[in-house]
Amino acid sequence: MAGGPDHERGVSPKRVVIVLEYTGSVKDYIAASQDHGSVFSVPEQCPHPDCRAAGCLIRWGTYTRTAITGEADYRLPIQRVRCKACGRTHSLLPD
C-alpha cells in the first residue's frame, strides 16, 4: 500500500503533503510559528499533479503533529493550504 488506496484504484490523491526545508530546531520552529503565525510562505503553485494552478493557494487553518526527539515530545503546528482552483488541501511540513 505504498501509494495508498487511491493510487491502487488509479485515482489521484486529494491531498499532497508539501515538505519544505527548515534549518532550525524543533524549538525554533515552534517559537517562529508562535511569533509569526506561520513559518512558511504559501507556495506559488498547487502541488497536485492534476492542477498545478499558480497563485491559487490560500492558508486554510492548522493542525498539530507530534515530533519526538531524544529530549522531549513536541506538538508542532502544521499550516494547511487550499487551492482555490481545484479545492484540494495540502499541508506544509517542515523537513
DOGURO-131738 format. One record per atom (N, C-alpha, C): z, y, x; residue number from 1; atom name. Coordinates in nm, 2 decimals. Layout:
REC       z       y       x  seq  atom
REC       Z       Y       X  NUM    CA
...
END
This chain:
REC       z       y       x  seq  atom
REC    0.00   -0.12    0.08    1     N
REC    0.00    0.00    0.00    1    CA
REC    0.00    0.13    0.08    1     C
REC   -0.07    0.12    0.20    2     N
REC   -0.07    0.24    0.29    2    CA
REC   -0.11    0.36    0.22    2     C
REC   -0.22    0.36    0.14    3     N
REC   -0.26    0.48    0.07    3    CA
REC   -0.20    0.50   -0.06    3     C
REC   -0.13    0.41   -0.12    4     N
REC   -0.06    0.42   -0.25    4    CA
REC   -0.16    0.37   -0.36    4     C
REC   -0.10    0.36   -0.48    5     N
REC   -0.18    0.30   -0.59    5    CA
REC   -0.31    0.38   -0.62    5     C
REC   -0.30    0.52   -0.61    6     N
REC   -0.42    0.60   -0.65    6    CA
REC   -0.54    0.56   -0.55    6     C
REC   -0.51    0.55   -0.42    7     N
REC   -0.62    0.52   -0.33    7    CA
REC   -0.67    0.38   -0.36    7     C
REC   -0.59    0.28   -0.40    8     N
REC   -0.64    0.15   -0.42    8    CA
REC   -0.73    0.15   -0.54    8     C
REC   -0.71    0.24   -0.64    9     N
REC   -0.80    0.24   -0.76    9    CA
REC   -0.92    0.33   -0.73    9     C
REC   -0.93    0.39   -0.61   10     N
REC   -1.04    0.48   -0.58   10    CA
REC   -1.02    0.62   -0.64   10     C
REC   -0.90    0.66   -0.68   11     N
REC   -0.86    0.79   -0.73   11    CA
REC   -0.80    0.88   -0.63   11     C
REC   -0.84    1.00   -0.62   12     N
REC   -0.79    1.10   -0.52   12    CA
REC   -0.64    1.12   -0.56   12     C
REC   -0.55    1.14   -0.46   13     N
REC   -0.41    1.17   -0.49   13    CA
REC   -0.40    1.31   -0.55   13     C
REC   -0.30    1.33   -0.63   14     N
REC   -0.28    1.46   -0.70   14    CA
REC   -0.21    1.56   -0.60   14     C
REC   -0.13    1.51   -0.51   15     N
REC   -0.07    1.59   -0.42   15    CA
REC   -0.10    1.56   -0.27   15     C
REC   -0.11    1.66   -0.19   16     N
REC   -0.13    1.64   -0.05   16    CA
REC   -0.02    1.71    0.03   16     C
REC    0.05    1.64    0.12   17     N
REC    0.15    1.70    0.20   17    CA
REC    0.09    1.77    0.32   17     C
REC    0.13    1.89    0.34   18     N
REC    0.08    1.97    0.45   18    CA
REC    0.19    1.98    0.55   18     C
REC    0.17    1.92    0.67   19     N
REC    0.26    1.92    0.78   19    CA
REC    0.23    2.03    0.87   19     C
REC    0.32    2.12    0.89   20     N
REC    0.30    2.24    0.97   20    CA
REC    0.39    2.24    1.09   20     C
REC    0.34    2.29    1.20   21     N
REC    0.42    2.29    1.33   21    CA
REC    0.54    2.39    1.31   21     C
REC    0.66    2.34    1.35   22     N
REC    0.78    2.43    1.35   22    CA
REC    0.84    2.39    1.49   22     C
REC    0.86    2.49    1.57   23     N
REC    0.91    2.47    1.71   23    CA
REC    1.06    2.48    1.72   23     C
REC    1.13    2.53    1.62   24     N
REC    1.27    2.54    1.62   24    CA
REC    1.34    2.42    1.58   24     C
REC    1.48    2.43    1.58   25     N
REC    1.56    2.31    1.55   25    CA
REC    1.57    2.30    1.39   25     C
REC    1.64    2.20    1.35   26     N
REC    1.67    2.18    1.21   26    CA
REC    1.75    2.30    1.16   26     C
REC    1.85    2.34    1.24   27     N
REC    1.94    2.45    1.20   27    CA
REC    1.86    2.58    1.20   27     C
REC    1.77    2.60    1.29   28     N
REC    1.68    2.72    1.29   28    CA
REC    1.60    2.73    1.16   28     C
REC    1.54    2.61    1.12   29     N
REC    1.46    2.61    1.00   29    CA
REC    1.54    2.65    0.88   29     C
REC    1.66    2.59    0.87   30     N
REC    1.75    2.62    0.75   30    CA
REC    1.78    2.77    0.75   30     C
REC    1.82    2.82    0.87   31     N
REC    1.86    2.97    0.88   31    CA
REC    1.74    3.06    0.84   31     C
REC    1.62    3.02    0.89   32     N
REC    1.50    3.10    0.87   32    CA
REC    1.46    3.10    0.72   32     C
REC    1.48    2.98    0.65   33     N
REC    1.45    2.98    0.51   33    CA
REC    1.55    3.06    0.43   33     C
REC    1.67    3.06    0.47   34     N
REC    1.78    3.14    0.40   34    CA
REC    1.75    3.29    0.42   34     C
REC    1.71    3.33    0.54   35     N
REC    1.69    3.47    0.58   35    CA
REC    1.56    3.53    0.52   35     C
REC    1.45    3.44    0.51   36     N
REC    1.32    3.50    0.48   36    CA
REC    1.27    3.44    0.35   36     C
REC    1.34    3.34    0.29   37     N
REC    1.29    3.28    0.16   37    CA
REC    1.20    3.16    0.19   37     C
REC    1.11    3.18    0.29   38     N
REC    1.02    3.07    0.32   38    CA
REC    0.99    3.08    0.47   38     C
REC    0.97    2.97    0.53   39     N
REC    0.95    2.97    0.68   39    CA
REC    0.80    2.98    0.71   39     C
REC    0.71    2.92    0.62   40     N
REC    0.57    2.92    0.64   40    CA
REC    0.49    3.01    0.55   40     C
REC    0.39    3.06    0.60   41     N
REC    0.30    3.14    0.51   41    CA
REC    0.21    3.04    0.43   41     C
REC    0.16    3.08    0.32   42     N
REC    0.08    3.00    0.24   42    CA
REC   -0.06    2.97    0.31   42     C
REC   -0.10    2.84    0.32   43     N
REC   -0.23    2.81    0.38   43    CA
REC   -0.34    2.88    0.31   43     C
REC   -0.45    2.91    0.38   44     N
REC   -0.56    2.98    0.33   44    CA
REC   -0.64    2.89    0.23   44     C
REC   -0.64    2.76    0.25   45     N
REC   -0.73    2.67    0.18   45    CA
REC   -0.66    2.56    0.12   45     C
REC   -0.70    2.52    0.00   46     N
REC   -0.64    2.40   -0.07   46    CA
REC   -0.67    2.28    0.02   46     C
REC   -0.57    2.19    0.05   47     N
REC   -0.60    2.08    0.14   47    CA
REC   -0.66    1.96    0.07   47     C
REC   -0.66    1.96   -0.06   48     N
REC   -0.71    1.84   -0.13   48    CA
REC   -0.86    1.82   -0.11   48     C
REC   -0.91    1.70   -0.07   49     N
REC   -1.05    1.68   -0.04   49    CA
REC   -1.15    1.71   -0.15   49     C
REC   -1.10    1.70   -0.28   50     N
REC   -1.19    1.73   -0.39   50    CA
REC   -1.19    1.88   -0.43   50     C
REC   -1.12    1.96   -0.36   51     N
REC   -1.11    2.10   -0.40   51    CA
REC   -1.15    2.19   -0.28   51     C
REC   -1.06    2.21   -0.19   52     N
REC   -1.08    2.29   -0.07   52    CA
REC   -1.11    2.44   -0.10   52     C
REC   -1.06    2.49   -0.22   53     N
REC   -1.08    2.63   -0.26   53    CA
REC   -1.00    2.72   -0.16   53     C
REC   -1.06    2.83   -0.13   54     N
REC   -1.00    2.93   -0.04   54    CA
REC   -0.93    3.04   -0.12   54     C
REC   -0.81    3.08   -0.07   55     N
REC   -0.74    3.19   -0.13   55    CA
REC   -0.68    3.16   -0.27   55     C
REC   -0.66    3.03   -0.30   56     N
REC   -0.61    3.00   -0.44   56    CA
REC   -0.47    2.94   -0.44   56     C
REC   -0.41    2.92   -0.32   57     N
REC   -0.27    2.86   -0.32   57    CA
REC   -0.17    2.97   -0.34   57     C
REC   -0.07    2.94   -0.43   58     N
REC    0.04    3.02   -0.46   58    CA
REC    0.17    2.95   -0.44   58     C
REC    0.28    3.01   -0.41   59     N
REC    0.41    2.95   -0.40   59    CA
REC    0.45    2.89   -0.54   59     C
REC    0.51    2.77   -0.54   60     N
REC    0.54    2.70   -0.66   60    CA
REC    0.67    2.63   -0.66   60     C
REC    0.78    2.71   -0.62   61     N
REC    0.91    2.65   -0.61   61    CA
REC    0.94    2.58   -0.49   61     C
REC    1.06    2.52   -0.48   62     N
REC    1.11    2.44   -0.37   62    CA
REC    1.18    2.32   -0.42   62     C
REC    1.20    2.23   -0.33   63     N
REC    1.29    2.11   -0.35   63    CA
REC    1.36    2.09   -0.21   63     C
REC    1.45    2.00   -0.21   64     N
REC    1.52    1.97   -0.09   64    CA
REC    1.49    1.83   -0.04   64     C
REC    1.49    1.81    0.09   65     N
REC    1.48    1.68    0.16   65    CA
REC    1.59    1.67    0.26   65     C
REC    1.63    1.55    0.29   66     N
REC    1.74    1.53    0.39   66    CA
REC    1.68    1.50    0.53   66     C
REC    1.73    1.57    0.63   67     N
REC    1.70    1.55    0.77   67    CA
REC    1.82    1.49    0.83   67     C
REC    1.81    1.37    0.89   68     N
REC    1.92    1.31    0.96   68    CA
REC    1.90    1.32    1.11   68     C
REC    2.00    1.38    1.18   69     N
REC    1.99    1.39    1.32   69    CA
REC    2.11    1.31    1.38   69     C
REC    2.12    1.30    1.51   70     N
REC    2.24    1.24    1.57   70    CA
REC    2.37    1.32    1.55   70     C
REC    2.35    1.44    1.51   71     N
REC    2.46    1.54    1.49   71    CA
REC    2.51    1.54    1.35   71     C
REC    2.42    1.54    1.25   72     N
REC    2.46    1.56    1.11   72    CA
REC    2.34    1.53    1.02   72     C
REC    2.37    1.53    0.89   73     N
REC    2.27    1.52    0.78   73    CA
REC    2.25    1.67    0.73   73     C
REC    2.13    1.71    0.72   74     N
REC    2.10    1.84    0.67   74    CA
REC    2.01    1.84    0.55   74     C
REC    2.03    1.93    0.46   75     N
REC    1.95    1.95    0.34   75    CA
REC    1.84    2.06    0.37   75     C
REC    1.72    2.02    0.37   76     N
REC    1.61    2.12    0.41   76    CA
REC    1.54    2.17    0.28   76     C
REC    1.53    2.30    0.26   77     N
REC    1.44    2.35    0.15   77    CA
REC    1.30    2.33    0.19   77     C
REC    1.22    2.27    0.10   78     N
REC    1.08    2.25    0.12   78    CA
REC    1.00    2.33    0.02   78     C
REC    0.91    2.42    0.07   79     N
REC    0.83    2.50   -0.01   79    CA
REC    0.71    2.42   -0.07   79     C
REC    0.69    2.44   -0.20   80     N
REC    0.58    2.38   -0.27   80    CA
REC    0.48    2.49   -0.30   80     C
REC    0.35    2.46   -0.30   81     N
REC    0.24    2.55   -0.33   81    CA
REC    0.15    2.48   -0.44   81     C
REC    0.09    2.56   -0.52   82     N
REC    0.00    2.51   -0.62   82    CA
REC   -0.14    2.58   -0.61   82     C
REC   -0.24    2.50   -0.62   83     N
REC   -0.38    2.56   -0.62   83    CA
REC   -0.42    2.61   -0.76   83     C
REC   -0.45    2.73   -0.77   84     N
REC   -0.49    2.79   -0.90   84    CA
REC   -0.63    2.74   -0.94   84     C
REC   -0.71    2.68   -0.84   85     N
REC   -0.84    2.63   -0.88   85    CA
REC   -0.83    2.49   -0.94   85     C
REC   -0.76    2.40   -0.87   86     N
REC   -0.76    2.26   -0.92   86    CA
REC   -0.63    2.22   -0.99   86     C
REC   -0.52    2.30   -0.98   87     N
REC   -0.39    2.28   -1.04   87    CA
REC   -0.30    2.18   -0.97   87     C
REC   -0.35    2.13   -0.85   88     N
REC   -0.26    2.03   -0.78   88    CA
REC   -0.15    2.11   -0.70   88     C
REC   -0.04    2.04   -0.68   89     N
REC    0.07    2.09   -0.60   89    CA
REC    0.07    2.02   -0.47   89     C
REC    0.12    2.10   -0.37   90     N
REC    0.13    2.04   -0.23   90    CA
REC    0.26    2.09   -0.17   90     C
REC    0.32    2.02   -0.07   91     N
REC    0.44    2.05   -0.01   91    CA
REC    0.41    2.10    0.14   91     C
REC    0.48    2.20    0.18   92     N
REC    0.47    2.25    0.32   92    CA
REC    0.59    2.19    0.40   92     C
REC    0.57    2.09    0.47   93     N
REC    0.67    2.02    0.55   93    CA
REC    0.67    2.06    0.70   93     C
REC    0.79    2.08    0.75   94     N
REC    0.80    2.11    0.90   94    CA
REC    0.77    1.97    0.97   94     C
REC    0.71    1.98    1.09   95     N
REC    0.69    1.86    1.17   95    CA
REC    0.81    1.81    1.24   95     C
END
